[in-house]
Amino acid sequence: MGSYDTGCIVQTILTMIKENGPMTVAQIAQESGIRRALIHGTVGRMREPTVRPPMPKRLYVIDWIYDQEGARVYPRPLLAIGNKPDKKRPPRNKSAVAKRYREAVKAKFKGNSVFNLGLSNEAIRLMRMNASIDPAP
């Protein structure tokens, strides 16, 4: 879409959260039609108190969610209106991350891929062996 006034974006975010309840940045962007980058930057500023003019923060993190359709799996903040302390980000589950990585690598070698046709059995065995090594420290 075109250019947006920051005040217009702020009002849009506040109105949407008031009407729909807590939302993520992606949900706000999808519902409003405003680019996610503009929403993300504005939300970042709204989550901090301002000096000029002196104002408390307007949004806080009520929870963290992982379900974003078609996106990477990591915690995303669920935002609500208010000046309350943010909920802490959950720690990373290293075993789940490693498991997802191994499954993705296995999926690459499953079936007939045009890129695997030229590889020898020894090359495929070495690649599978390297993929089974846990990448998380």
N, C-alpha and C positions, 0 to 999 in steps of 0.2 A: 504494500500500500504506500501511500505518500509519507510526507514528513509529519511528525506528531509533536505536539507541545507536551513538555514534561508534565505540566499540571493536568493535562487531559489524560495522560497515561496513569498518573497517580489516582485520579478520580475513577477511572475505569477499573483499576485493580481493586480499590476499596469497595466500589459498588458490586463488583462481581463476587467478592468474598462475603460481603453482607448478604447478598441474595442466595448464593449457593453453599455457603459454609466454607470450611477450610479447603484450600486448593493448592496445587503445585504450580510452578512457573509454566510448565508445559500445558497444563489444563487451562490456565488463564490465557496463554497465547492462542491456544486452539479456539477457545470460546470467543475471544475478542477479535481475532483476526489480525492482531498486531504481532510483528516479528518477535520471536522468543528472545533475541538478544536485547531488544529494547525493554521488554518486560523484566528480563533478568537483571539488567543494570539498575533499573528503577527500584525493583524489589530489594536489591542489595543496599541501596541508599535508604530505603524505608525501614530496613531492619536495624539501623543505627540511629542514635539520637543526633540531632543537628545542633550546631552552635549558633548559626545565624539563619533564620531566627531560632531562638532556643526552643526546641520541641523534643518531646520524648520520642522514642521509636514508635512507629505505627504498626508494624507487623512483627510477629514472633513465630518461631518454629514450635508447633504444637506436637508434631510427631514426624517420623521419618518413614517413607514408604519405598518399596523396591519395584513395584509393578508399573512399568512404563512400556507400553506396547511398541515393539520394534526397536527398542533402544537398549543400550548397555545396562547391565545389572549393577547398580550401586545405589546407596540410599539418597533419596531426594527429599528435600524439606517440604512438609505440609504446612502451609502458612495460614495464620489466623490474625485477626485484627486485635491489637492491644499492645500494652507496654509491659508484658510479662517476660521472665527469663526464658531463653530458648532451651528446648530439650536438647541434651547432648547427643551428638552423632554417635550411632552405635559402632562398636569396634568391628574391624574387618574380620570375616570368618575365613581364615587362610585355607582351611581344608576344603571349603565349598568353592573358593576361587580356583584352587588347584584341580578340583574335580571337574569344574566346567571347562577348564583349559584342556585337560586330558580328553574329555568327551569331544570337544571341538576338533582336536587333532585326530582322534580316532575316526571321526566322521569324514575327514579329508581323505583317509586311506580306504574307506569303505566303498564298495561299488567300483565301477569302472570309470575312472576319470581319464580324460584324454591326456592329462599331464603325467599320470602314473603309468601309462602304457609303455613308455620308453625306458622305464627304470628296471634294473635287474632286481631279482629277489633279494640279493644281498643289500642293495641300496634301500629297498623298502624296509627290510628288517632293521637296518641301522637307524632309519628315520623313526620307526616305531619305538625303538629302544630309547632314542633321545627324547621322544615325546613323553615317555613314561616317567622321566625324571621330574621330580616336583620342582616347579619354577619358583615357588615362594621360599624366601629365606628362612 
